[in-house]
Amino acid sequence: MVRPDLPIFWWGIFSKYNTGKAILRNKIRKYTKGKLCSKERRSYVNFFQWFQTNENWRSFFRKTLIEEPPKNALLNNDYVRDLLEQQLNGARANVGKLLYVATIYLFLRDILATD
């Protein structure tokens, strides 16, 4: 893990180091036909890949953002629909925006349901 206050130069070096580790890991996995492989330790989740490959995620976000948006949503539903369609089609990476909007929508739905 690289400290956030290090100069950009060091971030570049550690990035190359991590890329090299991944290449070596993949070569070992390929050479041993999957019998020997090390775990990939990532500190993030690849939501973009989940949107592209997992039908459960796609249907959840379609239902949450398009089919059942909260009644008093402050956001433009057409804009949210466009964001989701661009993401699902692979035209643009709108994952961050969609996660924020889904969080707001779920929060509003929860608050409105308790009233």
C-alpha positions as CSV (number, residue, x, y, z in Angstrom):
1,M,0.0,0.0,0.0
2,V,1.4,3.4,-1.0
3,R,1.0,6.3,1.4
4,P,-1.2,9.0,-0.1
5,D,1.4,11.8,0.8
6,L,4.2,10.2,-1.3
7,P,5.3,12.1,-4.5
8,I,3.7,11.0,-7.8
9,F,7.0,9.5,-8.8
10,W,6.7,6.8,-6.1
11,W,3.1,6.1,-7.1
12,G,4.3,5.3,-10.7
13,I,7.0,3.0,-9.4
14,F,4.6,1.1,-7.2
15,S,2.1,0.9,-10.0
16,K,4.7,-0.7,-12.2
17,Y,5.6,-3.1,-9.4
18,N,2.0,-4.2,-8.9
19,T,1.6,-4.6,-12.7
20,G,4.7,-6.8,-12.8
21,K,3.4,-8.9,-9.9
22,A,0.1,-9.5,-11.7
23,I,1.9,-10.5,-14.9
24,L,4.1,-12.9,-13.0
25,R,1.1,-14.3,-11.1
26,N,-0.8,-14.9,-14.4
27,K,2.3,-16.6,-16.0
28,I,2.7,-19.0,-13.1
29,R,-1.0,-19.8,-13.1
30,K,-0.9,-20.4,-16.9
31,Y,2.3,-22.5,-16.7
32,T,1.0,-24.7,-13.9
33,K,-2.5,-24.9,-15.6
34,G,-4.1,-23.4,-12.5
35,K,-2.6,-25.8,-10.0
36,L,-0.4,-23.2,-8.4
37,C,-1.7,-19.7,-8.1
38,S,-1.6,-17.0,-5.5
39,K,-4.5,-14.9,-4.3
40,E,-5.0,-11.5,-5.7
41,R,-5.4,-9.1,-3.0
42,R,-7.4,-6.1,-4.1
43,S,-8.6,-3.3,-1.9
44,Y,-11.5,-2.4,-4.3
45,V,-14.5,-3.9,-6.0
46,N,-14.8,-3.8,-9.7
47,F,-18.3,-2.6,-10.0
48,F,-17.9,-1.9,-13.7
49,Q,-17.3,-5.5,-14.4
50,W,-20.2,-6.5,-12.2
51,F,-22.5,-4.2,-14.2
52,Q,-21.3,-5.8,-17.4
53,T,-21.5,-9.5,-16.4
54,N,-23.9,-10.0,-13.5
55,E,-27.6,-10.0,-14.4
56,N,-28.6,-9.7,-10.7
57,W,-26.8,-6.4,-10.4
58,R,-28.2,-5.2,-13.7
59,S,-31.8,-6.0,-12.7
60,F,-31.4,-4.6,-9.2
61,F,-30.2,-1.2,-10.5
62,R,-32.8,-1.2,-13.3
63,K,-35.5,-1.9,-10.7
64,T,-34.2,0.6,-8.2
65,L,-33.4,3.5,-10.5
66,I,-35.9,3.2,-13.3
67,E,-38.9,0.9,-12.5
68,E,-39.5,2.0,-8.9
69,P,-37.8,5.4,-8.2
70,P,-39.0,7.2,-5.0
71,K,-42.0,9.5,-5.5
72,N,-40.2,12.6,-4.2
73,A,-36.9,12.1,-5.9
74,L,-35.0,15.3,-6.5
75,L,-33.2,14.0,-9.5
76,N,-34.2,14.0,-13.2
77,N,-35.4,10.4,-13.9
78,D,-34.6,10.7,-17.6
79,Y,-31.0,11.6,-16.8
80,V,-30.7,8.7,-14.4
81,R,-32.2,6.4,-17.1
82,D,-29.6,7.7,-19.6
83,L,-26.7,7.1,-17.1
84,L,-27.9,3.5,-16.5
85,E,-28.3,2.8,-20.2
86,Q,-24.9,4.2,-21.0
87,Q,-23.4,2.0,-18.3
88,L,-25.2,-1.2,-19.3
89,N,-24.3,-0.6,-23.0
90,G,-20.7,0.0,-22.1
91,A,-20.7,3.5,-23.7
92,R,-19.5,5.2,-20.5
93,A,-18.4,4.3,-17.1
94,N,-21.1,5.8,-14.8
95,V,-20.6,3.4,-12.0
96,G,-19.8,6.0,-9.3
97,K,-22.7,8.2,-10.2
98,L,-25.1,5.3,-10.3
99,L,-24.0,4.0,-6.9
100,Y,-24.6,7.5,-5.4
101,V,-28.0,7.8,-7.0
102,A,-29.0,4.3,-5.9
103,T,-27.9,5.1,-2.3
104,I,-30.0,8.3,-2.4
105,Y,-33.0,6.5,-3.9
106,L,-32.8,3.7,-1.3
107,F,-32.4,6.2,1.5
108,L,-35.4,8.2,0.3
109,R,-37.5,5.0,-0.2
110,D,-36.6,3.9,3.4
111,I,-37.5,7.3,4.8
112,L,-40.7,7.7,2.8
113,A,-41.8,4.1,3.8
114,T,-41.5,5.0,7.5
115,D,-43.8,8.1,7.3
